[in-house]
Amino acid sequence: MQTADSERTPKRPRCDGSPRTQPNTPSAAVQGSPGPELPSNHKSWSPQQVCDFLKHHGFSDPGLLDRIREKEITGSSLPCLDESHLDNLGISSSWERQKLLNSIQQLNPTHVGSGKVINDPVHGHIERHPLLIRIIDTPQFQRLRYIKQFGGTYYVFPGASHNRFEHSLGVGHLAGCLVHALHERQPELQISERDMLCVQIAGLCHDLGHGPFSHMFDGRFIPRARQGLKWKHEQGSVDMFEHLVNSNGLRAVMEQYGHIPEEDICFIKELITGPPESSTKNSLPCKGRPIEKSFFYEIVANKENGIDVDKWGYFARDCHHLGIQNNFDHKCYIKFARVCNGDDDMLHICTRDKEVGNLYDMFHTFNRLYRRAYQHKVGNIIDTMITDAFLKADPYIEILCAEGKKYHVSTAIDDMEAYSKVTDNIFLEILYSTDPKLDAARGLLKNIERRCLYKFVGQTRADVNAKIKKEDYTSLPEQVAKAKHDGMFLAELKTEDLIVEVSQLLPERFEEQLIRVYCKKLDKESFSAAQQHFVKWCSDNNFSKPQDGDGVAPLITQLKKDWKFQNSAQSPAPQKQLFKDV
């Protein structure tokens, strides 16, 4: 006897092999339909039509609908609703909130698309939001492919070939990791999707303003090419980000993803530069977000304590390319990170007390990178030689922009269209040029390739209580040139033959200054004279005895009583390593 089911005509399988029964999900037509008798363009909806849309999606609470009408929420403002707005509307249930946000997202077809997955050698496979991909795929961001992270130091460490492009991708990823972790662990912070995307954009775009050879450009070239102008790459990043958004029509794209461009672009710029130093207790002079979200400003550029994702990014990547071990674990820090109320009545990102060892490792990693790579004496010499070459070539290199405007390398920072064309390629443009006006600059760059570099004369340290002021830095070469021991016949040295650099490893109030002197003349007589001048200058200013000072200038060191019992390294055992590795 057959069952009723066996008596039915068997269903013929589909030719394409797909199941006959559709999955239990709304059809595309239903998902894309805003509701009965509503205009397809949600931006034209009135508050009443917004209420009809919500009713269609299961929100029938009369109180909620009355508040929608009372606050005059129109269709154009729907995509901009975040957690704080939902609070004001009286939606307290997290399930109801997510349901409403999902319904709103269906209004924008761009949300259906997915981002991309990028395989990063340091952070692994990282997923990028579609809006981040739109930013990455612009000429202004792609420009970072042609700017070396390490500048001239690449000529010292062959493995340090990475660029600002991959560093920026990594910082955007780390910014997303930290802000998402805070969002999941502390829902009371009311971190919205819009907030999180802004933080990721800031991390991604924080280095857009770097020029050729990174810090060489804003740290060496611009101060000498345009004296008196206080310009840093952070300002360039803000200007370039504005140019990127405007020239690629991204304001409309940001709106499609629920952003308010006027507010969020301002917020992203503030995240890149960090809050102004005028911040006082219970006061945040920023416009992008209210004081309740002050902790956002400690993620990308933390002026409070220097612990931010930018440092985590270059620690990990620089160590990877230099072959130096990175002992800091940013993943562990993120796991224990919490937002707490500080003594200044503002919210700050804090971590567990047991994470103090991990933080020690972070600053120790920075110290090692600084000593062994960032302040490598040969790397500094090459950066200085590239700077000198750029200065000699600057009057003769023209960058043509719209309406026939012309800029030089030093003035390109005044126009982002011009600046977007300025990368490390300037080096090759000078090197391969046949223009006789560029002969002097070309000669310097050829010397770099032949390894005919400026000579390192020596280094010393200023006492903590007798530091050299920044305004006096420019007069130091002249001081060294004039410091000559009576009765000694030496080759003549001019101020322009010498370079004096002052740097410090730790915060200003703790660390002695490290002073290095270089000589541009390569002949033995001039180099020997520079050593004598340098030792005499150190003696006159009560600086520490230069290494090998007894060998190069014994007559001078014997006259300095304070130096008699100093060893050649001029420091106790723990500090001896500080200068040996450089």
C-alpha positions as CSV (number, residue, x, y, z in Angstrom):
1,M,0.0,0.0,0.0
2,Q,1.5,3.4,-1.0
3,T,1.5,6.5,1.1
4,A,-0.1,9.7,0.0
5,D,3.4,11.1,-0.7
6,S,4.3,8.3,-3.0
7,E,1.1,8.9,-5.1
8,R,2.2,12.4,-5.9
9,T,4.0,13.1,-9.2
10,P,7.7,13.4,-8.4
11,K,9.1,17.0,-8.8
12,R,11.4,17.4,-11.7
13,P,14.8,18.8,-10.7
14,R,15.8,22.2,-12.0
15,C,18.2,22.2,-15.0
16,D,20.6,24.5,-13.1
17,G,20.8,22.2,-10.1
18,S,19.4,24.9,-7.7
19,P,16.9,23.8,-5.1
20,R,13.2,24.1,-6.0
21,T,12.3,25.6,-2.6
22,Q,13.6,29.1,-2.0
23,P,15.5,29.8,1.2
24,N,13.6,31.4,4.1
25,T,14.8,34.9,3.4
26,P,13.0,38.0,2.1
27,S,13.2,38.3,-1.7
28,A,15.3,41.0,-3.3
29,A,12.1,42.8,-4.3
30,V,10.9,42.9,-0.7
31,Q,14.4,43.9,0.6
32,G,14.6,46.7,-1.8
33,S,11.0,47.9,-1.3
34,P,10.7,50.8,1.1
35,G,7.0,50.2,1.7
36,P,3.6,50.7,0.1
37,E,3.0,53.9,-1.9
38,L,6.3,55.5,-0.9
39,P,8.6,57.3,-3.4
40,S,11.6,55.2,-4.3
41,N,14.0,58.1,-3.4
42,H,14.0,58.0,0.4
43,K,15.6,61.5,0.6
44,S,12.3,63.1,-0.4
45,W,10.3,61.4,2.4
46,S,8.5,63.6,4.9
47,P,8.3,62.6,8.6
48,Q,4.9,61.0,8.0
49,Q,6.4,58.9,5.2
50,V,9.3,57.9,7.5
51,C,6.6,56.6,10.0
52,D,5.0,54.6,7.2
53,F,8.4,53.1,6.3
54,L,8.9,52.1,10.0
55,K,5.4,50.6,10.2
56,H,6.2,48.5,7.2
57,H,9.3,47.2,8.9
58,G,7.5,46.3,12.1
59,F,7.9,49.4,14.3
60,S,4.3,50.1,15.4
61,D,5.0,51.8,18.8
62,P,2.8,55.0,18.7
63,G,5.3,56.8,21.0
64,L,8.2,56.2,18.7
65,L,6.2,57.4,15.7
66,D,5.1,60.5,17.5
67,R,8.7,61.3,18.4
68,I,9.7,60.9,14.7
69,R,7.0,63.4,13.8
70,E,7.9,65.7,16.7
71,K,11.6,65.8,15.8
72,E,10.8,66.1,12.1
73,I,13.0,63.3,11.0
74,T,12.9,63.1,7.3
75,G,14.1,60.5,4.8
76,S,17.3,62.4,4.1
77,S,18.4,62.2,7.7
78,L,17.6,58.5,8.2
79,P,21.0,57.2,7.2
80,C,22.6,59.5,9.6
81,L,20.9,58.1,12.7
82,D,23.4,56.7,15.2
83,E,23.3,55.4,18.8
84,S,22.8,58.8,20.4
85,H,19.8,59.6,18.1
86,L,18.2,56.2,18.9
87,D,18.5,57.1,22.6
88,N,16.6,60.3,22.0
89,L,13.9,58.4,20.1
90,G,13.4,56.1,23.1
91,I,14.7,52.9,21.5
92,S,16.6,51.1,24.3
93,S,16.5,47.5,23.2
94,S,19.7,46.5,21.4
95,W,17.7,44.1,19.2
96,E,15.3,46.9,18.2
97,R,18.2,49.2,17.5
98,Q,20.0,46.7,15.3
99,K,16.7,45.9,13.5
100,L,16.1,49.6,12.7
101,L,19.7,50.2,11.5
102,N,19.5,47.1,9.3
103,S,16.2,48.5,7.8
104,I,17.8,51.8,7.1
105,Q,20.9,50.2,5.5
106,Q,18.6,48.6,2.9
107,L,17.7,52.1,1.6
108,N,21.3,52.4,0.3
109,P,22.1,49.8,-2.4
110,T,25.8,50.6,-1.9
111,H,25.7,48.8,1.4
112,V,25.0,45.5,-0.4
113,G,28.5,45.5,-1.9
114,S,31.3,44.1,0.1
115,G,34.8,45.4,0.8
116,K,38.1,43.8,-0.2
117,V,40.5,41.6,1.7
118,I,44.2,42.7,1.6
119,N,47.0,40.3,2.4
120,D,49.4,42.2,4.5
121,P,52.8,40.6,5.4
122,V,52.7,42.1,8.9
123,H,49.0,42.0,9.9
124,G,47.8,39.1,7.8
125,H,44.5,39.2,5.8
126,I,42.7,42.4,6.7
127,E,39.2,43.3,5.4
128,R,38.5,46.8,4.2
129,H,35.1,48.6,4.1
130,P,33.9,49.7,0.6
131,L,34.3,53.3,1.6
132,L,38.0,52.7,2.6
133,I,38.6,51.0,-0.7
134,R,37.2,54.1,-2.5
135,I,39.7,56.2,-0.6
136,I,42.6,53.8,-1.3
137,D,41.8,53.8,-5.0
138,T,42.5,57.5,-5.5
139,P,45.6,59.1,-7.0
140,Q,46.2,61.0,-3.8
141,F,46.4,57.8,-1.7
142,Q,48.3,55.8,-4.4
143,R,50.9,58.5,-4.3
144,L,52.1,57.0,-1.0
145,R,53.5,54.0,-2.9
146,Y,56.3,56.3,-4.1
147,I,57.4,57.7,-0.7
148,K,59.9,55.6,1.3
149,Q,59.0,55.1,4.9
150,F,62.7,55.4,6.0
151,G,63.8,58.1,3.6
152,G,67.6,58.0,3.1
153,T,68.1,55.3,5.7
154,Y,67.1,52.8,3.0
155,Y,70.7,53.3,1.7
156,V,71.9,51.9,5.1
157,F,69.4,49.1,5.6
158,P,68.6,47.3,2.3
159,G,65.6,45.6,3.8
160,A,63.9,48.9,4.7
161,S,62.3,49.3,1.3
162,H,58.7,49.7,2.5
163,N,56.7,52.8,1.7
164,R,54.1,55.0,3.3
165,F,51.4,53.2,1.4
166,E,51.6,49.9,3.3
167,H,52.2,51.6,6.6
168,S,49.0,53.6,6.2
169,L,47.0,50.4,5.4
170,G,48.3,48.9,8.6
171,V,47.5,51.9,10.8
172,G,43.9,52.0,9.4
173,H,43.6,48.3,10.2
174,L,44.9,48.8,13.8
175,A,42.6,51.8,14.4
176,G,39.7,49.6,13.4
177,C,40.8,46.8,15.7
178,L,41.0,49.2,18.7
179,V,37.8,51.1,18.2
180,H,35.8,47.9,17.4
181,A,37.1,46.3,20.6
182,L,36.0,49.3,22.7
183,H,32.6,49.2,20.9
184,E,32.0,45.5,21.8
185,R,33.2,45.7,25.4
186,Q,31.7,49.0,26.4
187,P,28.3,49.5,24.7
188,E,27.6,52.4,27.1
189,L,30.1,54.5,25.2
190,Q,27.6,54.6,22.3
191,I,30.2,54.1,19.6
192,S,28.3,54.1,16.3
193,E,29.3,52.5,13.0
194,R,29.8,56.0,11.7
195,D,32.3,56.8,14.5
196,M,34.2,53.6,13.8
197,L,34.5,54.3,10.1
198,C,35.7,57.8,10.8
199,V,38.5,56.5,13.0
200,Q,39.5,54.0,10.4
201,I,39.6,56.7,7.7
202,A,41.8,58.8,10.0
203,G,44.2,55.9,10.5
204,L,44.3,55.3,6.8
205,C,44.9,58.9,5.8
206,H,47.1,60.1,8.6
207,D,50.2,60.2,6.5
208,L,48.8,61.6,3.2
209,G,50.9,64.8,3.8
210,H,54.3,63.2,3.7
211,G,56.7,64.5,1.1
212,P,59.7,63.0,-0.6
213,F,61.7,60.7,1.7
214,S,59.2,61.2,4.5
215,H,60.6,63.1,7.5
216,M,63.5,64.5,5.5
217,F,61.0,66.7,3.6
218,D,59.3,68.4,6.5
219,G,62.1,68.0,9.0
220,R,65.1,69.2,6.9
221,F,64.1,70.5,3.5
222,I,61.1,72.8,4.2
223,P,62.7,74.5,7.3
224,R,65.7,75.4,5.1
225,A,63.9,76.2,1.9
226,R,61.2,78.3,3.5
227,Q,62.7,79.6,6.7
228,G,60.1,80.9,9.2
229,L,57.3,78.7,7.9
230,K,56.1,76.3,10.6
231,W,54.8,73.4,8.4
232,K,54.6,69.8,9.3
233,H,53.3,66.7,7.4
234,E,50.2,66.5,9.7
235,Q,49.0,69.8,8.2
236,G,49.8,68.4,4.7
237,S,47.7,65.3,5.6
238,V,44.7,67.4,6.5
239,D,45.0,69.5,3.3
240,M,45.6,66.4,1.1
241,F,42.6,64.6,2.7
242,E,40.3,67.6,1.9
243,H,41.7,67.6,-1.7
244,L,41.2,63.8,-2.0
245,V,37.5,64.0,-0.9
246,N,36.7,67.0,-3.1
247,S,38.5,65.9,-6.3
248,N,37.1,62.3,-6.2
249,G,33.5,63.2,-5.3
250,L,33.6,61.3,-2.1
251,R,31.2,63.5,-0.1
252,A,28.2,61.9,-1.9
253,V,29.7,58.5,-1.3
254,M,30.1,59.3,2.4
255,E,26.5,60.3,2.6
256,Q,25.5,56.9,1.1
257,Y,27.2,55.2,4.0
258,G,25.4,57.3,6.6
259,H,27.9,60.0,7.1
260,I,27.3,63.7,7.6
261,P,30.3,65.1,5.6
262,E,30.5,68.5,7.3
263,E,30.8,66.9,10.7
264,D,32.7,63.8,9.9
265,I,35.4,65.4,7.6
266,C,36.1,67.8,10.4
267,F,36.2,64.9,12.9
268,I,38.7,62.9,10.7
269,K,41.0,66.0,10.4
270,E,41.0,66.4,14.2
271,L,41.8,62.7,14.6
272,I,44.8,63.1,12.3
273,T,46.3,66.2,14.0
274,G,45.2,65.4,17.5
275,P,43.4,67.8,19.8
276,P,45.0,71.3,20.3
277,E,47.4,71.7,23.2
278,S,45.0,74.3,24.7
279,S,42.8,71.4,26.0
280,T,41.9,72.0,29.6
281,K,40.1,70.2,32.3
282,N,36.6,69.2,31.3
283,S,37.1,71.0,28.0
284,L,37.8,69.7,24.5
285,P,38.3,72.4,21.9
286,C,37.3,70.1,19.0
287,K,34.2,70.3,16.8
288,G,34.0,66.8,15.4
289,R,32.6,65.0,18.4
290,P,31.4,66.1,21.9
291,I,33.5,65.8,25.0
292,E,31.8,62.5,25.9
293,K,33.8,61.0,23.0
294,S,37.1,62.6,23.8
295,F,38.8,59.2,23.9
296,F,38.6,59.0,20.1
297,Y,41.4,61.5,19.9
298,E,43.8,59.1,21.6
299,I,43.6,56.4,18.9
300,V,45.5,57.7,15.9
301,A,47.5,60.7,17.3
302,N,47.7,60.4,21.1
303,K,49.1,63.6,22.5
304,E,48.3,62.5,26.0
305,N,50.9,59.8,26.4
306,G,52.1,58.8,22.9
307,I,50.5,55.4,22.9
308,D,48.6,55.2,19.6
309,V,48.1,52.9,16.6
310,D,50.5,54.9,14.4
311,K,53.4,53.8,16.6
312,W,52.2,50.2,16.8
313,G,52.0,50.2,13.0
314,Y,55.5,51.4,12.3
315,F,57.0,49.4,15.2
316,A,55.7,46.2,13.7
317,R,56.5,47.0,10.1
318,D,59.9,48.6,10.7
319,C,61.1,45.8,12.9
320,H,59.9,43.3,10.3
321,H,61.9,45.0,7.5
322,L,65.0,45.8,9.6
323,G,65.2,42.3,11.2
324,I,64.9,43.7,14.7
325,Q,62.6,41.9,17.2
326,N,59.5,43.7,18.3
327,N,58.6,42.7,21.8
328,F,55.5,44.9,22.1
329,D,52.2,43.0,21.7
330,H,49.5,45.4,20.4
331,K,46.9,42.6,20.4
332,C,47.3,42.1,24.1
333,Y,47.1,45.8,24.7
334,I,43.8,46.0,22.7
335,K,42.3,43.1,24.7
336,F,42.8,44.9,28.0
337,A,42.1,48.5,26.8
338,R,39.1,50.2,28.4
339,V,37.8,53.7,28.5
340,C,37.8,55.3,31.9
341,N,37.1,58.6,33.5
342,G,40.4,60.5,34.3
343,D,41.3,63.1,36.8
344,D,40.5,65.8,34.4
345,D,36.9,64.6,34.2
346,M,37.4,63.4,30.6
347,L,37.3,59.9,29.1
348,H,40.7,58.3,28.3
349,I,41.8,54.9,26.9
350,C,43.4,53.0,29.8
351,T,44.8,49.5,30.3
352,R,45.2,47.0,33.1
353,D,48.1,47.5,35.6
354,K,49.5,44.1,34.6
355,E,50.0,45.5,31.1
356,V,52.8,47.8,32.3
357,G,55.4,45.3,31.2
358,N,54.0,45.3,27.7
359,L,54.1,49.1,27.7
360,Y,57.8,49.0,28.8
361,D,58.5,46.8,25.9
362,M,56.8,49.3,23.6
363,F,59.0,52.2,24.7
364,H,62.1,49.9,24.7
365,T,61.3,48.9,21.1
366,F,61.1,52.6,20.2
367,N,64.4,53.3,21.9
368,R,66.2,50.5,20.0
369,L,64.7,51.6,16.7
370,Y,65.6,55.2,17.3
371,R,69.2,54.4,18.2
372,R,69.9,51.8,15.6
373,A,67.8,53.1,12.6
374,Y,65.9,56.4,12.9
375,Q,69.1,58.3,14.1
376,H,71.7,56.2,12.3
377,K,74.6,58.6,11.6
378,V,75.0,57.5,8.0
379,G,71.3,57.6,7.4
380,N,71.3,61.2,8.7
381,I,74.3,62.1,6.4
382,I,72.4,60.8,3.4
383,D,69.2,62.6,4.3
384,T,71.3,65.8,4.7
385,M,72.9,65.3,1.3
386,I,69.6,64.7,-0.4
387,T,68.3,67.9,1.3
388,D,71.3,69.9,0.0
389,A,70.7,68.5,-3.5
390,F,66.9,69.4,-3.4
391,L,67.8,72.9,-2.2
392,K,70.2,73.4,-5.2
393,A,67.7,72.0,-7.6
394,D,64.5,73.7,-6.2
395,P,64.7,77.0,-8.3
396,Y,64.9,75.0,-11.5
397,I,62.2,72.3,-11.0
398,E,58.8,73.4,-12.1
399,I,55.5,71.6,-11.4
400,L,52.7,72.6,-13.7
401,C,49.1,72.6,-12.4
402,A,45.7,73.7,-13.6
403,E,45.3,77.1,-15.3
404,G,49.1,77.2,-16.0
405,K,50.2,77.7,-12.4
406,K,53.8,76.7,-11.7
407,Y,55.2,75.6,-8.4
408,H,58.6,74.5,-7.1
409,V,59.3,71.6,-4.8
410,S,59.3,73.9,-1.8
411,T,56.1,75.8,-2.8
412,A,54.1,72.7,-3.8
413,I,52.8,72.4,-0.3
414,D,50.7,75.5,-1.0
415,D,48.6,73.6,-3.6
416,M,47.6,70.0,-3.1
417,E,47.2,69.4,-6.8
418,A,50.9,70.3,-7.2
419,Y,51.9,68.5,-4.0
420,S,50.3,65.3,-5.2
421,K,52.9,65.2,-7.9
422,V,55.8,65.5,-5.5
423,T,57.3,62.1,-4.4
424,D,60.7,60.4,-4.2
425,N,60.8,60.6,-8.0
426,I,62.3,64.1,-7.7
427,F,65.5,62.3,-6.8
428,L,65.6,60.4,-10.1
429,E,64.4,63.4,-12.0
430,I,67.5,65.3,-10.8
431,L,69.9,62.3,-11.2
432,Y,69.0,61.6,-14.8
433,S,68.6,65.2,-15.9
434,T,71.0,66.7,-18.5
435,D,70.1,70.3,-17.6
436,P,73.3,72.1,-16.7
437,K,71.5,74.1,-14.1
438,L,71.1,70.9,-12.1
439,D,74.8,69.9,-12.2
440,A,75.5,70.8,-8.6
441,A,72.5,68.9,-7.3
442,R,73.1,66.0,-9.6
443,G,76.7,65.8,-8.4
444,L,75.5,65.3,-4.8
445,L,73.1,62.5,-5.7
446,K,75.9,60.8,-7.7
447,N,78.1,61.0,-4.7
448,I,75.4,59.2,-2.6
449,E,75.3,56.4,-5.2
450,R,79.1,56.2,-5.2
451,R,79.2,56.3,-1.4
452,C,81.2,59.5,-1.3
453,L,79.4,60.9,1.7
454,Y,79.9,63.8,4.1
455,K,82.3,62.7,6.9
456,F,81.2,62.0,10.5
457,V,83.4,64.2,12.7
458,G,82.2,63.1,16.2
459,Q,79.5,63.3,18.8
460,T,79.1,64.7,22.3
461,R,76.4,65.3,24.8
462,A,75.2,68.5,26.5
463,D,74.6,68.5,30.2
464,V,71.0,68.3,31.4
465,N,71.4,71.7,32.9
466,A,73.1,73.3,29.9
467,K,70.9,72.3,27.0
468,I,71.1,74.1,23.6
469,K,67.9,76.0,22.8
470,K,66.2,75.3,19.4
471,E,66.6,78.9,18.4
472,D,70.4,78.6,18.7
473,Y,70.7,75.5,16.4
474,T,71.4,77.6,13.3
475,S,74.4,79.3,14.9
476,L,76.1,76.0,15.9
477,P,78.1,75.5,12.7
478,E,79.6,79.0,13.0
479,Q,80.5,78.3,16.6
480,V,82.4,75.1,15.7
481,A,84.1,76.8,12.8
482,K,85.4,79.6,15.1
483,A,86.5,77.2,17.8
484,K,90.3,77.0,17.1
485,H,93.1,76.2,19.5
486,D,95.8,79.0,19.6
487,G,99.1,78.1,18.0
488,M,97.7,75.4,15.7
489,F,97.9,75.7,11.9
490,L,94.9,74.0,10.4
491,A,93.1,73.9,7.1
492,E,90.6,76.7,6.8
493,L,87.0,75.8,7.6
494,K,83.9,77.9,6.8
495,T,80.5,77.7,8.4
496,E,79.0,76.1,5.3
497,D,81.5,73.3,5.5
498,L,80.1,72.0,8.8
499,I,76.8,70.4,9.9
500,V,75.7,70.2,13.5
501,E,72.7,68.2,14.5
502,V,71.0,68.1,17.9
503,S,68.7,65.3,19.0
504,Q,67.4,63.5,22.1
505,L,66.1,60.1,22.8
506,L,63.7,60.7,25.6
507,P,61.4,63.6,26.7
508,E,63.1,66.9,27.0
509,R,63.1,67.1,30.7
510,F,64.8,63.7,31.2
511,E,67.4,63.2,28.5
512,E,70.7,64.8,27.7
513,Q,71.0,66.1,24.2
514,L,73.1,64.2,21.6
515,I,75.1,66.5,19.3
516,R,76.7,65.3,16.1
517,V,79.0,67.1,13.8
518,Y,79.6,66.3,10.1
519,C,82.1,67.8,7.6
520,K,81.2,68.4,3.9
521,K,84.9,68.5,2.8
522,L,86.3,65.1,2.2
523,D,90.1,65.8,2.0
524,K,92.2,64.6,5.0
525,E,93.4,68.1,6.0
526,S,89.9,69.6,6.2
527,F,88.6,66.5,8.1
528,S,91.5,66.7,10.6
529,A,90.8,70.4,11.1
530,A,87.1,69.7,11.7
531,Q,88.0,67.2,14.4
532,Q,90.3,69.7,16.2
533,H,87.6,72.5,15.9
534,F,85.0,70.1,17.3
535,V,87.0,69.0,20.3
536,K,87.9,72.6,21.1
537,W,84.2,73.6,20.8
538,C,83.2,70.7,23.2
539,S,85.8,71.9,25.7
540,D,84.7,75.6,25.6
541,N,81.0,74.6,26.2
542,N,81.6,72.0,28.9
543,F,80.2,69.2,26.8
544,S,81.3,65.6,27.3
545,K,84.6,64.5,25.8
546,P,84.2,63.3,22.2
547,Q,85.0,59.6,21.6
548,D,88.6,59.3,20.5
549,G,89.2,62.9,21.6
550,D,92.5,62.0,23.1
551,G,93.7,60.6,19.8
552,V,92.6,63.4,17.5
553,A,93.3,66.4,19.8
554,P,95.5,65.4,22.7
555,L,96.7,68.9,23.3
556,I,93.2,70.1,23.9
557,T,91.9,67.2,26.0
558,Q,94.9,67.5,28.4
559,L,94.0,71.1,29.2
560,K,90.4,70.1,30.2
561,K,90.7,68.8,33.8
562,D,87.1,67.5,33.8
563,W,88.0,65.2,31.0
564,K,91.1,63.6,32.5
565,F,89.4,60.7,34.2
566,Q,86.7,60.1,31.6
567,N,87.0,57.0,29.4
568,S,86.8,57.1,25.7
569,A,83.1,56.4,25.6
570,Q,82.4,59.3,28.0
571,S,79.7,57.4,29.9
572,P,79.0,54.7,32.4
573,A,78.5,51.1,31.1
574,P,74.7,51.3,30.7
575,Q,75.0,54.4,28.4
576,K,78.0,53.2,26.5
577,Q,75.8,51.0,24.4
578,L,73.7,54.0,23.5
579,F,76.4,55.4,21.2
580,K,78.0,52.1,20.1
581,D,75.0,50.9,18.2
582,V,74.3,54.2,16.4
